[in-house]
Amino acid sequence: MSTITCKAAVCWGPDEPFKIEQIQVDPPRLGEVRLKILCSSLCHTDVLRWHGIPLPLFPRVLGHEGVGVVESVGDEVTDIKVGDTVIPTFIGECGDCPNCESGKTNLCRTHPFSFSGLMPDGTSRMSAAGGRSLYHLFSCSTFSEYAVVSAHYVAKVDPGLPPPVASLLSCGFTTGFGAVWKEAKVEAGSSVAVFGLGGVGIGAVAGAKMMEAGRIIGIDVNDKKREPGEAFGATDFVNPGKIGGRSAVEVIKELTGGLGVDYSFECSGVAAVLNEAIECTKVGSGLTILIGAGQGVMPVNVRLFLPGRTVKGCVFGGVKPRSDLHLVIDKCLDKELQLEGLVTHEVGLEDINHAFELLKQPDCLKVVIKM
C-alpha cells in the first residue's frame, strides 16, 4: 500500500474559508482502514469545530458524517474487507468492557470518542503540502476524497442504501432517533416535545413516532420546519416567535391538559432553550434528554429539578454502532424510514464554503457533499 494524493477541504484557522488542496493520505496502520469517501453531510458539530470550539485544532480536515468504500485495510483487520461500504462512527463498541456489558450506556471504554483530532495512537494520517500534519475530526475526516479510520469506528451498510441517506446515519439523525429509542425508551401513548427540528430533531420526531408516542410536539422558530416535522410524525408545531407573547412552555402545557409532556428532547444547543425543555415536562416524572451542546456551558435553573424532574445527557443517542445501528439501517432499507426528504441541498466538494452558507437558509435541513 502506498500514500494517496487526493483533494480535501482544509481549514487553516477558526472561521477561515476552506481551501481545496491536494493532500497526502497515508496507508492504514494496524487495525485501520482507508476509505474512498462517496459523500459527506454537514452537521452542526462541523460548524462548531470550524469555529474552534471546544479546541482550536488547525490546520484541519473536518467532516464526520459520511459514507465510503473500503479501499485498503491494515494488519489485524478481520471483520472489514476491501470493497465493503461503511460509515464512520465517532464511538466504538468492543462488546467486552464494563460499559459495553452493562447495558446502561453506549460509551465503550476500550474505544471511546476523542476530541484530540488525532487517530487513537495520537498521530495523523493526513498531511498538506510540505508534510504539515493535518488534524482529523474525531478519528475520521470525510471532507476528503480519502480518509483513514480505525476499524473499530466503522459500521457496515448495505451498498443498496443511497449514499446520501447512509451519510445521515453516522451522526445527526441517528442521535435524535436513538435518544428517543435507546435513552428515553419512550412508551406508547406518552407525550413528547422536541426542541429544534434540524436533522437531529427530525430524528427524534421519527423515533417518537416509531415508539408510538401519543402526542409529538415540534418546537422551532422557523415555520419551514413545520412541514418536515409533520411528515416524520409531529402532531403539533409551535413557533415560539408566533404565539402571542406566551412562552413555549405555556403552549406545551395547554396542549397537554396543563400537565406538561412526559419527555422532552433539547436538540437546538441554545442555552435558554434547555430550561424551557425541562420546565415543559411533568412534575414528578418528566425526563429531558440533552442532545444539543452548541454553547458548552449552559446555565440551568436548579429549581426546575426540585419537583422530581430529570435531565440526562447522551452521545450518539445511546446507539451502539455494532449492536444497534444495523436496526436503523434496516428501517431505511425497508422504507420504514424515508430520509431522502431530509437532503435539501447537494453540492460538490469544491463548493464546501457555499455548503456552510446553505446551512443558514430557512429551508435547509441537511446538506450533502458529493465527492
SENU-989264 format. One record per residue: x, z, y of N, C-alpha, C in turn. Coordinates in steps of 0.001 Angstrom, whole numbers, padded with zeros to 6 digits, always signed. Layout:
XZYXZYXZY/...
***
This chain:
+000841+000000-001203+000000+000000+000000+000870+000000+001244/+000410-000668+002265+001177-000784+003499+000325-000356+004683/+000994-000159+005806+000293+000170+007048-000528-001036+007503/-001723-000766+008004-002609-001822+008506-002619-001796+010025/-002506-002965+010621-002682-003106+012062-004100-003603+012325/-004817-002891+013191-006217-003255+013439-006612-002842+014847/-007832-003194+015217-008350-002827+016539-009070-001492+016479/-008933-000732+017555-009638+000544+017680-009899+000808+019147/-010914+001648+019412-011200+002089+020778-010443+003384+021017/-009445+003341+021878-008589+004500+022139-008940+005098+023495/-009107+006409+023522-009322+007120+024787-008075+007942+025077/-007510+007777+026287-006235+008406+026629-006385+009692+027425/-007594+010038+027837-007791+011273+028584-009269+011533+028793/-009624+012753+029218-011033+013110+029404-011753+012144+030337/-012861+011599+029870-013734+010713+030648-013091+009393+031037/-011915+009106+030511-011295+007813+030806-011963+006721+029982/-012068+005517+030539-012660+004411+029768-011875+004169+028482/-012579+003775+027452-011926+003434+026189-011198+002102+026353/-010079+001991+025665-009323+000746+025661-009267+000206+024234/-009594-001053+024073-009499-001684+022757-008047-002092+022555/-007406-001455+021593-005979-001656+021368-005689-001929+019900/-004528-002515+019669-004025-002647+018304-003360-001329+017924/-003814-000748+016826-003201+000494+016355-002730+000309+014923/-001918+001256+014461-001471+001283+013076-002219+002375+012311/-002723+002017+011144-003401+002980+010284-002607+003086+008993/-002071+004270+008735-001200+004488+007581-001955+004363+006262/-001231+004165+005169-001875+004201+003852-002399+005610+003564/-003380+005732+002694-003885+007061+002350-002839+007853+001557/-002777+009133+001837-001865+010015+001112-002623+010717-000015/-002007+011731-000569-002590+012472-001676-004018+012916-001348/-004985+012536-002185-006358+012988-002004-007101+012310-000875/-006616+011161-000397-007246+010478+000735-007688+009062+000357/-008569+008510+001177-008991+007115+001017-008914+006423+002375/-008673+005125+002341-008690+004342+003586-009906+003430+003548/-010672+003460+004650-011923+002729+004714-011828+001547+005669/-012470+000456+005296-012752-000620+006230-014124-000298+006811/-014165+000071+008092-015406+000516+008717-016335-000675+008943/-017569-000535+008481-018574-001583+008676-019282-001419+010022/-019683-000205+010308-020282+000079+011609-020225+001575+011855/-020417+001930+013100-020403+003324+013520-021586+003531+014451/-022066+004755+014545-023138+005044+015505-022697+006176+016412/-023225+006153+017632-022831+007143+018637-023623+008427+018468/-022936+009543+018600-023543+010870+018503-023136+011669+019740/-023957+012636+020112-023643+013445+021295-022306+014162+021136/-021907+014450+019904-020597+015080+019678-019475+014178+020178/-019632+012862+020016-018622+011935+020540-018523+012053+022057/-019674+012211+022712-019680+012348+024169-018946+013621+024586/-019213+014720+023888-018540+015977+024223-017030+015861+024062/-016605+015265+022962-015151+015128+022736-014537+014187+023762/-015276+013181+024188-014794+012282+025249-014592+013062+026542/-015451+014049+026795-015288+014903+027969-014144+015914+027795/-013615+016027+026590-012571+017009+026325-013103+018363+025910/-014362+018421+025452-014999+019663+025026-015043+019691+023503/-014621+020772+022834-014121+022023+023413-012629+022008+023709/-011890+021010+023168-010448+020943+023396-010081+019531+023838/-009258+019397+024877-008854+018066+025341-007732+017495+024471/-008099+016891+023353-007116+016323+022421-007039+014815+022643/-005984+014379+023299-005813+012963+023631-004348+012584+023467/-004074+011289+023233-004991+010159+023030-005722+010297+021699/-006901+009685+021649-007778+009948+020514-008627+008726+020171/-008907+008573+018884-009894+007604+018409-011101+008402+017943/-012200+008273+018683-013390+009047+018372-014235+008345+017303/-015425+008895+017083-016340+008344+016100-016333+009143+014818/-017519+009588+014395-017617+010305+013118-018881+009942+012350/-019827+009266+013007-020973+008714+012305-020630+007279+011938/-020548+006995+010662-020176+005643+010291-020355+005396+008808/-020031+004183+008419-020081+003790+007009-018989+002752+006796/-018377+002777+005631-017310+001831+005349-017156+001585+003866/-016298+000612+003555-015976+000284+002168-014551+000753+001892/-014344+001391+000763-013015+001910+000419-012065+000742+000187/-011005+000699+000995-010006-000369+000894-008860+000024-000028/-008504+001305-000032-007424+001790-000894-007584+003288-001092/-007005+003800-002149-007109+005230-002455-005713+005810-002686/-005545+007078-002321-004289+007770-002548-004238+008391-003928/-003129+009045-004225-002955+009696-005518-003980+010807-005710/-004348+011002-006973-005253+012079-007401-006676+011941-006846/-007053+010745-006441-008448+010478-006090-009106+009879-007332/-010038+010609-007917-010605+010189-009196-012065+009761-009124/-012806+010286-008158-014245+010011-008133-014642+008964-007103/-013670+008430-006369-013905+007360-005395-012978+006214-005753/-013496+004998-005761-012658+003853-006126-012745+002758-005070/-011776+001866-005104-011765+000730-004178-013069-000055-004339/-013683-000396-003223-014929-001142-003233-016165-000289-003079/-016041+001034-003236-017190+001919-003033-017608+001910-001567/-018909+001971-001326-019430+002156+000024-019634+003648+000239/-019084+004170+001317-019136+005614+001561-019395+005900+003034/-019876+007099+003307-019953+007588+004680-019060+008810+004809/-018389+008972+005951-017601+010185+006173-018521+011356+006487/-018151+012526+006034-018883+013746+006362-017879+014745+006918/-018286+015506+007936-017304+016384+008584-017175+017732+007905/-017941+017961+006829-017707+019116+005975-017564+018619+004545/-016889+019409+003721-016721+019050+002321-017512+019989+001427/-017350+019799+000141-018023+020653-000833-017200+020662-002112/-016587+021806-002415-015793+021893-003642-016645+022305-004833/-017721+023046-004568-018599+023497-005634-018172+024775-006311/-016940+025249-006040-016395+026392-006770-016088+027609-005915/-015963+027443-004605-015597+028585-003756-016784+029538-003613/-016555+030757-003138-017666+031705-002992-018817+031179-002150/-018503+030433-001092-019583+029882-000257-020406+028840-001010/-019730+027921-001696-020447+026876-002429-021302+027476-003544/-020811+028522-004175-021542+029133-005284-022643+030074-004821/-022615+030458-003538-023557+031466-003059-024988+030976-002969/-025156+029675-002740-026487+029147-002490-027028+029496-001125/-026199+030107-000276-026636+030558+001038-026124+029699+002181/-025124+028874+001923-024513+028109+003006-023931+026812+002466/-023807+025820+003354-023143+024569+003000-021713+024518+003523/-021220+025613+004086-019874+025624+004667-018858+026020+003609/-018217+025021+003054-017227+025214+001997-015965+025861+002562/-015437+026837+001851-014189+027471+002292-012975+026608+001969/-013057+025865+000883-011917+025045+000467-011751+023825+001355/-012881+023228+001749-012860+022022+002590-013710+022261+003832/-013237+023072+004769-014017+023393+005973-013952+022261+006985/-014818+022357+008003-014700+021374+009080-013722+021916+010124/-013084+021007+010825-011975+021389+011692-012110+020734+013060/-011679+021464+014090-011647+020930+015452-010250+020450+015835/-009306+020438+014885-007907+020171+015223-007640+018722+015605/-008514+017797+015187-008261+016391+015458-007206+015791+014556/-006881+016499+013477-005857+016029+012540-006405+016070+011121/-005678+015453+010212-006052+015496+008808-005822+016913+008265/-006381+017230+007101-006224+018590+006570-004778+019066+006448/-003817+018145+006318-002415+018564+006226-001763+018743+007596/-002552+018592+008679-002029+018823+010021-001347+017635+010661/-001496+016442+010087-000869+015249+010653-001927+014176+010902/-001508+013106+011596-002404+011997+011918-002072+010799+011036/-003072+009934+010823-002840+008678+010088-002927+007482+011024/-003039+007734+012320-003196+006651+013275-002127+006746+014355/-001657+005604+014812-000679+005599+015900-000879+004377+016778/-000593+004568+018062-000698+003484+019038+000628+002753+019127/+000686+001769+020016+001925+001023+020224+003048+001990+020591/+004210+001772+020024+005332+002661+020282+005364+003871+019371/+004409+003959+018453+004422+005050+017489+003753+006324+017951/+003094+006313+019107+002427+007515+019617+001268+007891+018696/+001301+009117+018174+000242+009575+017285-001085+009687+018030/-002156+009389+017324-003500+009469+017883-004280+010548+017147/-005019+011333+017905-005882+012333+017282-007099+011658+016652/-007538+012228+015546-008788+011832+014900-009925+012639+015515/-011165+012332+015093-012300+013231+015332-012696+013776+013971/-012657+015109+013834-012748+015751+012528-011660+015119+011659/-011967+014692+010449-010911+014058+009654-011154+012561+009538/-011845+011989+010500-012072+010550+010486-012027+010038+011915/-012172+008749+012078-012244+008113+013399-012889+006767+013191/-014193+006714+013357-014919+005499+012990-014989+004452+014099/-014412+004752+015281-014320+003730+016324-013062+002893+016099/-012843+002544+014867-011670+001776+014465-012063+000873+013302/-011391-000259+013179-011711-001159+012071-011325-000569+010724/-010317+000319+010726-009907+001021+009508-009681+002484+009843/-009926+003347+008880-009726+004783+009084-009382+005441+007751/-008557+006467+007821-008208+007249+006631-008997+008553+006668/-009594+008909+005530-010421+010106+005419-010037+010836+004141/-010041+012158+004181-009871+012920+002948-011024+012591+002008/-010707+012367+000732-011746+012027-000242-012754+013151-000422/-012387+014363-000006-013320+015488-000091-014386+015424+000998/-014210+014518+001954-015119+014430+003096-015825+013080+003162/-016082+012483+002021-016870+011257+001990-017959+011396+000934/-019047+010663+001140-020140+010638+000173-020491+009188-000124/-020673+008880-001395-021035+007521-001775-022457+007201-001337/-022665+005957-000939-024018+005483-000628-024238+004166-001363/-025467+003884-001675-025820+002624-002317-025522+001491-001342/-024757+000473-001786-024430-000631-000867-025655-001395-000395/-026810-001187-001051-028033-001841-000619-028644-001223+000619/-028176-000031+000998-028684+000609+002208-028071-000077+003424/-028869-000565+004363-028297-001257+005529-027251-000384+006225/-026092-000929+006545-025031-000119+007160-025468+000661+008396/-026269+000096+009318-026684+000909+010470-027445+002164+010059/-028301+002061+009040-029040+003227+008563-028091+004214+007910/-027177+003708+007080-026220+004595+006412-025402+005388+007415/-025028+004751+008523-024198+005447+009518-024934+006624+010139/-026256+006527+010269-027033+007597+010888-027050+008858+010036/-026786+008709+008731-026898+009841+007819-025658+010726+007802/-024579+010275+008444-023341+011051+008355-023256+012167+009387/-024272+012287+010244-024309+013434+011159-025713+013683+011674/-026103+013022+012777-027258+013412+013577-028571+013543+012851/-029074+012449+012269-030383+012508+011625-030387+013536+010498/-029354+013525+009676-029285+014462+008555-029255+015899+009043/-028581+016152+010151-028516+017509+010696-029910+018028+011049/-030697+017210+011749-032050+017636+012100-032946+017756+010884/-032893+016770+010010-033715+016760+008805-033379+017967+007923/-032089+018209+007744-031671+019314+006895-031993+020677+007478/-031969+020789+008808-032269+022075+009440-033661+022556+009071/-034583+021625+008951-035959+021964+008553-036050+022220+007060/-035411+021346+006303-035499+021362+004838-034648+022460+004209/-033380+022545+004600-032449+023451+003924-032295+024796+004620/-032287+024807+005950-032045+026053+006673-033332+026849+006874/-034355+026227+007444-035597+026944+007715-036499+027026+006483/-036396+026004+005625-037269+025935+004444-038745+026074+004861/-039121+025219+005786-040462+025257+006377-041536+025139+005297/-042539+025994+005377-043632+025974+004412-044726+024990+004825/-045421+024469+003827-046559+023589+004088-047593+024325+004924/-048132+023614+005915-049156+024181+006769-048640+024972+007948/-047356+025223+008022-046797+026011+009128-046688+025168+010394/-046394+025835+011498-046291+025160+012792-044835+025093+013237/-044480+023970+013865-043089+023675+014205-043016+023124+015619/-041992+023541+016382-041692+022950+017682-040264+022413+017649/-040086+021189+018107-038769+020556+018131-038424+020234+019580/-037379+020878+020094-036948+020679+021482-035847+019622+021523/-036166+018468+022114-035214+017370+022213-035449+016355+021116/-035922+015153+021489-036269+014147+020493-035278+012989+020508/-033998+013340+020434-032977+012327+020188-032862+012110+018688/-031719+011597+018239-031535+011333+016817-031671+012573+015966/-031141+013717+016444-031234+014970+015695-032677+015471+015672/-033325+015481+016838-034691+015968+016925-035662+015136+016102/-035467+013812+016107-036318+012956+015284-036118+013293+013810/-034879+013614+013445-034621+014046+012074-035384+015310+011733/-035441+016253+012692-036183+017499+012467-037675+017221+012325/-038201+016318+013149-039617+015956+013040-039903+015347+011669/-039035+014437+011230-039217+013802+009923-039140+014834+008802/-038221+015804+008947-038115+016857+007950-039362+017714+007897/-039923+018017+009075-041140+018832+009131-042311+018099+008490/-042387+016795+008688-043445+016014+008050-043281+016041+006541/-042027+015857+006062-041794+015890+004623-042191+017232+004015/-041950+018316+004773-042273+019653+004282-043743+019994+004480/-044506+019028+004986-045956+019146+005168-046345+020242+006160/-045576+020342+007233-045957+021266+008310-047311+020836+008869/-048120+021824+009279-049459+021518+009767-049469+021007+011185/-048599+021540+012029-048523+021107+013418-047057+020918+013777/-046730+019773+014333-045350+019440+014694-045355+019035+016160/-044814+019895+017011-044844+019678+018457-043472+019200+018918/-043420+018010+019475-042182+017481+020024-042117+017729+021520/-040974+018219+021995-040810+018529+023418-039631+017730+023963/-039881+016957+025019-038810+016171+025631-039213+015806+027055/-038237+015728+027952-038513+015384+029345-038666+013880+029537/-038448+013110+028483-038527+011658+028544-039785+011189+027807/-040753+010635+028548-042001+010185+027940-041806+009101+026890/-040690+008374+026973-040447+007315+025997-040126+007871+024610/-039910+009174+024508-039651+009776+023200-040952+010112+022461/-042082+009994+023164-043363+010286+022518-043606+009353+021325/-043463+008052+021557-043811+007091+020507-042963+007269+019251/-041614+007310+019356-040844+007528+018124-041110+008893+017505/-041346+009910+018340-041666+011222+017800-042918+011181+016945/-043961+010534+017462-045215+010430+016718-045060+009544+015484/-044217+008508+015589-044010+007612+014452-043385+008354+013273/-042559+009351+013568-041899+010102+012497-042660+011367+012104/-043788+011643+012777-044619+012738+012297-045072+013768+013297/-044671+013672+014564-045114+014659+015553-046616+014563+015768/-047290+015705+015760-048738+015724+016006-049057+015919+017478/-048087+016444+018239-048281+016699+019672-046981+016392+020402/-047110+016039+021686-045940+015783+022526-046104+016522+023842/-045046+017205+024262-045065+017949+025520-043885+017505+026375/-044179+017052+027583-043134+016756+028566-043141+017904+029575/-042107+018776+029561-042103+019952+030446-042219+019621+031926/-041875+018386+032302-041978+018000+033703-043347+017511+034114/-044271+017438+033175-045592+016874+033481-046709+017746+032910/-046579+019059+033075-047614+019959+032546-048127+020889+033647/-048138+020363+034881-048783+021068+035988-048169+022397+036367/-046861+022490+036284-046195+023721+036692-046165+024808+035637/-046810+024595+034519-046743+025560+033428-045431+025378+032669/-045075+026379+031885-043866+026265+031076-044200+025651+029733/-043184+025095+029083-043372+024544+027747-043849+025630+026794/-043357+026851+026992-043763+027968+026140-045267+028197+026242/-045804+028172+027454-047238+028385+027646-048056+027316+026930/-047626+026071+027054-048362+024976+026437-048305+025076+024916/-047120+025393+024389-046974+025520+022928-047855+026631+022397/-047938+027743+023125-048790+028843+022670-050274+028466+022751/-050638+027683+023761-052019+027196+023833-052360+026323+022627/-051407+025504+022229-051626+024601+021097-051692+025342+019768/-051212+026581+019753-051171+027351+018501-052039+028607+018584/-053094+028538+019364-054030+029655+019423-053473+030915+020043/-052462+030756+020892-051858+031895+021572-050773+032603+020791/-050543+032197+019548-049576+032901+018692-048143+032394+018820/-047981+031113+019091-046654+030512+019032-046444+029859+017679/-045328+029174+017530-045036+028452+016285-044291+029336+015293/-044367+028939+014041-043608+029645+013007-042117+029345+013122/-041793+028095+013462-040398+027647+013510-040156+026794+014751/-039009+026988+015376-038600+026081+016441-037178+025619+016178/-036889+024420+016674-035584+023800+016453-035048+023324+017794/-033938+023899+018229-033345+023572+019520-032322+022462+019290/-032648+021244+019705-031806+020078+019442-031213+019476+020704/-031447+020090+021862-031025+019469+023120-029627+019874+023557/-029193+021073+023195-027906+021566+023675-027940+022031+025111/-029130+022129+025696-029286+022592+027073-029522+024099+027055/-028703+024851+027801-028722+026306+027713-030095+026909+027969/-030771+026456+029025-032054+027065+029387-033112+026854+028318/-032970+025788+027543-033982+025458+026546-033943+026430+025375/-032771+026991+025081-032671+027899+023937-033630+029075+024078/-033698+029676+025248-034601+030805+025439-036058+030384+025275/-036398+029178+025718-037754+028684+025522-038046+028488+024034/-037059+027961+023318-037242+027732+021891-037485+029047+021148/-036806+030111+021583-037008+031416+020956-038364+031991+021337/-038680+031933+022621-039894+032581+023122-041167+031936+022602/-041117+030664+022235-042335+029990+021781-042664+030288+020324/-041811+031069+019629-042085+031385+018233-042907+032668+018124/-043495+032872+016968-044378+034008+016731-043635+035342+016799/-044287+036320+017388-043765+037687+017390-043737+038203+015951/-042619+038820+015585-042508+039447+014275-041983+038559+013175/-042148+037238+013309-041734+036374+012197-041133+035048+012624/-041106+034755+013937-040630+033458+014393-039157+033239+014096/-038827+032017+013687-037439+031645+013396-037056+030439+014231/-035954+030557+014964-035400+029449+015742-034093+029008+015111/-033970+027721+014853-032723+027165+014345-031991+026494+015510/-030811+026976+015796-029988+026437+016883-029137+025296+016335/-029394+024093+016839-028644+022919+016402-027779+022390+017540/-028385+022221+018719-027639+021709+019863-026620+022727+020350/-025432+022242+020679-024387+023148+021159-023612+022499+022298/-024349+021793+023148-023703+020993+024181-022848+021786+025141/-023273+022998+025514-022549+023735+026537-021733+024888+025964/-021673+024998+024639-020827+026010+024015-021372+027408+024203/-021177+027993+025373-021667+029338+025674-023049+029214+026298/-024050+029810+025638-025428+029679+026096-026018+031070+026280/-026362+031476+027519-026911+032810+027753-028274+032976+027103/-028454+034081+026402-029699+034336+025682-030318+035630+026185/-031627+035631+026380-032372+036836+026764-032594+037665+025500/-031830+038750+025357-031889+039535+024120-033247+040189+023918/-034019+040355+024987-035334+040974+024832-036287+040102+024013/-035966+038829+023897-036802+037951+023077-036670+038272+021594/-035568+038928+021209-035348+039264+019805-036053+040558+019404/-036294+041439+020364-036815+042768+020045-038148+042728+019295/-039012+041751+019562-040274+041701+018802-040113+041087+017401/-038900+041051+016876-038708+040618+015500-038434+039151+015286/-038141+038425+016353-037792+037014+016187-036352+036890+015678/-036046+035733+015079-034723+035495+014522-034187+034152+015019/-032874+034104+015287-032195+032850+015628-031079+032625+014613/-030982+031411+014121-029953+031071+013137-029273+029773+013533/-027959+029742+013407-027222+028506+013653-027073+027717+012370/-026657+026467+012508-026427+025662+011307-025420+024562+011618/-024772+024081+010578-023862+022943+010651-024344+021898+009653/-024494+020667+010100-024967+019566+009256-026308+019904+008611/-027086+020747+009297-028415+021083+008831-028468+021834+007517/-027339+022451+007137-027303+023153+005863-027186+022237+004666/-027037+020935+004893-026963+019958+003808-025558+019953+003200/-025493+019997+001874-024218+019878+001166-023961+018401+000877/-022779+017906+001237-022544+016461+001134-022597+015902-000283/-022232+016699-001272-022262+016205-002652-023590+016537-003340/-024095+017741-003141-025282+018195-003863-026595+017718-003262/-026646+017572-001929-027913+017331-001241-028053+015964-000598/-026967+015424-000086-027082+014231+000760-027682+013045+000014/-027415+012950-001288-027940+011811-002043-029472+011800-002039/-030098+012979-001883-031553+013035-001838-032087+012379-000562/-031368+012557+000553-031751+011907+001805-031532+010399+001696/-030414+010014+001096-030115+008593+000900-031201+007933+000060/-031620+008618-001012-032666+008062-001885-033975+007867-001130/-034310+008782-000232-035546+008654+000548-035485+007436+001465/-034286+007107+001947-034122+005902+002765-034244+004649+001904/-033647+004675+000716-033735+003525-000185-035168+003279-000635/-035915+004362-000839-037308+004249-001279-038274+003962-000131/-037734+003878+001099-038528+003632+002303-039458+004788+002650/-039236+005942+002025-039966+007129+002447-039514+007530+003848/-038230+007329+004117-037680+007478+005458-037261+006088+005932/-037850+005629+007012-037524+004316+007554-036816+004501+008896/-035488+004474+008831-034691+004821+010008-034301+003627+010864/-034660+002435+010424-034283+001254+011212-034782+001352+012653/-035950+001974+012844-036510+002077+014188-035745+002994+015113/-034847+003824+014544-034035+004699+015398-032935+003926+016114/-032540+002782+015557-031457+001987+016154-032053+001128+017263/-031882+001566+018487-032456+000845+019626-031468-000118+020268/-030185+000067+020006-029181-000810+020612-028041-001049+019621/-027512-002268+019625-026345-002619+018821-025339-003335+019713/-024072-002959+019584-023007-003595+020373-021796-003813+019474/-020877-004632+019947-019612-004803+019257-018614-003757+019723/-017521-003598+018982-016508-002596+019329-015962-002824+020734/-015850-004079+021139-015294-004386+022463-016199-003887+023587/-017443-003566+023260-018384-003080+024270-018611-001576+024161/-017629-000852+023665-017766+000591+023428-018096+001341+024710/-017515+000957+025835-017820+001658+027091-019280+001442+027499/-019768+000234+027262-021181-000045+027547-022077+000786+026630/-021623+001008+025398-022405+001803+024457-022637+003209+024987/-021619+003801+025603-021774+005144+026163-022732+005133+027355/-022770+004025+028096-023724+003905+029189-025146+003761+028659/-025298+003063+027545-026624+002873+026961-027272+004194+026569/-026452+005186+026225-027000+006490+025846-027828+007113+026967/-027582+006692+028202-028300+007250+029351-029645+006565+029588/-029905+005480+028863-031146+004744+029074-032332+005510+028484/-033480+005519+029162-034628+006288+028677-035117+005873+027297/-034933+004590+026952-035452+004113+025669-034429+004185+024549/-033259+004778+024815-032188+004802+023822-032369+005966+022849/-032343+005648+021567-032307+006676+020526-030930+006703+019869/-030538+005600+019256-029213+005518+018645-028584+004170+018960/-027285+004204+019253-026504+003003+019493-025584+002796+018293/-025642+001626+017691-024783+001282+016570-023696+000314+017046/-022468+000616+016636-021318-000230+016993-020919-001010+015745/-021065-002320+015810-020735-003170+014673-019274-003591+014743/-018585-003466+013624-017181-003843+013583-017002-005330+013254/
***
